[in-house]
Structures are given as structure tokens and as C-alpha cells.
Amino acid sequence: RGLRILEAVVEASAPMSLANIAQVCGFDTSTAHRLLQGLVKEGYILKDDTAKKYLASPRGFFPLSLYVILVSR
């Protein structure tokens, strides 16, 4: 479920609100909030506290290290 949120935020053309993320992913707002907290804590998503919106961090765009990508080829 966290990957679904990450995918939605990465594909968005602008920062997304909690309500918008929950709607796009088909989750309750409380579920989306809990999952977002984990993604923010791990550095995959950034939260703009002033606008109360979420956007993908550089790590969110490239969640796997280059080592993993090269080894799997």
C-alpha cells in the first residue's frame, strides 16, 4: 500500500494533499496518513508543512540503489 502512495506522489504533476492522495489511492484518510508518515520518516516523500502537501523526494524517484539495479541485470 505504501508503494501505491509513492507511485501516486511520484506521478503527480504538483504536490498533493492528504485527502487527494487518499482519494487517488482508494484509502481512508487515516490509512493514507499513517502510510505517509512512514514514507516521510524513511525519506521517500517530503512534506511541505506550510501548504500541508506532499511531494516525492529524490529518494522517492529512485527508491533502489544503483548497486541493486546493476546486480539484477
N, C-alpha and C positions, 0 to 999 in steps of 0.2 A: 504494500500500500504506500509505503514511503517513496518507492520508485515511481509510482504513478504521480505523486505530488511533484517530485523532482522533474519528471518529464513535462508536466504541465507548466511549471515555472520556467523551465529552460526554453520551451517553445513559445512562451508568451512574448508579445512584442513590447510590453510595458510591465512595470511592477504590478503585482496582483494583490488584492485584498484577501483576507482570510475567507470572507464569505464567497468571493469569486472562486478561490481555489477549491473550497468545499463543493461548490456547485459543479464546477468543471469535472472534478474527480468523483462526484457522486457520494460524498461522505457527509456525515453530520459535521456541523461546525466544531464541536468539541473533539471529534476524532481528528479532523484536519489540524486543529490547533496543537494537539498532542504530538502528532507526527511532525509538524513543522518545528516544534521546539527541539526535537531530536536532530532534525536536519540542520537547524541553525547551530546547535551545540557542536555538531561534527564539522561545521564549516562548508556544507554543501549549498546552503541558502543563506542570504543576508536579509536582515530585517531593517527597514527604514522606520525607526521609531516615531519620527515626526509625522510621516504620512501614513503610518500603520499599514505598510505594504511590504511584500516580499519579492525578492529577485534572486536570480541564480548567481552564485559566486563563481570565480574561476574554477574552483574545485568541482562545482556542480556541472560545469560544461565538460570537464574531463575527469569523471569520477575514478577511473582506473589509472594507475601509474603507467608510464611508458614501458617499464620493465614487464608488467603483466601483458601488455599488448604485444610487445615483441616476442616474448616467450611463447605465447599462444599461437603464433603463426607457424 
